[in-house]
Amino acid sequence: MSYCKCVIKIERLRALGHELRRPEADLLRQGNYELRIGREGMNYRILYFFHGRMAAILAHGLAKEREVPAKDIRAALERKRLFEQDPQTHTYREE
């Protein structure tokens, strides 16, 4: 199941943070990175950025054939901008 592979990659990101490298992760641009997940010929990507040294923020997810489309990178960059303006508002808290 693709969901399980995504969870595994997110756990690897949590464990390794900035140390996670290709083929599992790669820098896209302007501080946005991609988690790279492949399953049954399909490529899934979770776009993320770092908030300081302690947190990786998952900004966008997609399935792709070749390169990550510019519109998806723009969506992640916009979410990064919004988060950086007001991290408290965009942070999940369990009640």
C-alpha positions as CSV (number, residue, x, y, z in Angstrom):
1,M,0.0,0.0,0.0
2,S,1.3,3.5,-0.9
3,Y,0.1,4.9,2.4
4,C,2.5,2.6,4.3
5,K,5.5,3.6,2.2
6,C,4.6,7.3,2.7
7,V,4.5,6.8,6.5
8,I,7.9,5.0,6.4
9,K,9.4,7.9,4.5
10,I,8.0,10.4,6.9
11,E,9.4,8.4,9.8
12,R,12.8,8.4,8.0
13,L,12.5,12.2,7.6
14,R,11.7,12.5,11.3
15,A,14.7,10.4,12.3
16,L,17.3,11.9,9.9
17,G,16.0,15.4,9.2
18,H,18.5,17.5,7.3
19,E,20.6,14.4,6.8
20,L,18.1,12.6,4.5
21,R,19.5,12.5,1.0
22,R,18.8,11.1,-2.5
23,P,17.3,8.7,-3.4
24,E,14.9,9.2,-0.6
25,A,14.8,13.0,-0.6
26,D,16.0,15.9,-2.7
27,L,16.1,19.7,-2.7
28,L,13.7,21.3,-5.1
29,R,14.2,25.1,-4.7
30,Q,13.9,27.9,-2.2
31,G,14.1,25.6,0.8
32,N,11.5,23.2,-0.4
33,Y,12.4,19.5,-0.6
34,E,10.7,16.4,-1.8
35,L,10.3,13.0,-0.2
36,R,10.5,10.4,-3.0
37,I,8.3,7.4,-2.9
38,G,7.9,4.9,-5.7
39,R,5.4,2.1,-5.9
40,E,4.3,-0.1,-8.8
41,G,5.6,2.2,-11.4
42,M,4.0,5.3,-9.9
43,N,6.1,8.1,-8.3
44,Y,4.7,9.9,-5.2
45,R,6.1,13.0,-3.8
46,I,5.6,14.8,-0.4
47,L,6.9,18.3,-0.6
48,Y,8.2,19.7,2.7
49,F,10.4,22.4,4.3
50,F,12.2,22.8,7.5
51,H,11.2,25.1,10.4
52,G,14.5,25.7,12.2
53,R,16.4,22.5,13.2
54,M,13.6,20.8,14.9
55,A,10.6,20.5,12.6
56,A,9.9,19.4,9.0
57,I,6.6,20.8,7.7
58,L,4.8,18.7,5.1
59,A,3.4,21.2,2.6
60,H,2.0,19.3,-0.4
61,G,1.6,15.8,-1.9
62,L,1.3,14.5,-5.4
63,A,1.7,11.7,-7.8
64,K,3.9,12.4,-10.8
65,E,5.3,10.9,-14.0
66,R,8.5,12.9,-14.6
67,E,9.5,16.1,-12.8
68,V,7.5,17.8,-10.1
69,P,5.2,20.3,-11.9
70,A,5.9,24.0,-11.3
71,K,2.3,24.5,-10.0
72,D,2.9,22.0,-7.2
73,I,6.1,23.6,-6.2
74,R,4.3,27.0,-6.2
75,A,1.6,25.5,-3.9
76,A,4.3,24.3,-1.5
77,L,6.1,27.6,-1.6
78,E,2.9,29.5,-0.8
79,R,2.2,27.2,2.1
80,K,5.7,27.8,3.3
81,R,5.2,31.6,3.1
82,L,2.0,31.4,5.0
83,F,3.5,29.2,7.7
84,E,6.5,31.5,8.1
85,Q,4.2,34.5,8.5
86,D,2.4,32.9,11.4
87,P,3.6,29.5,12.6
88,Q,1.2,29.3,15.5
89,T,-1.9,29.5,13.3
90,H,-0.6,26.8,11.0
91,T,0.5,24.3,13.6
92,Y,-1.6,21.3,14.5
93,R,-2.2,20.7,18.2
94,E,-4.0,17.7,19.7
95,E,-6.6,18.7,22.2
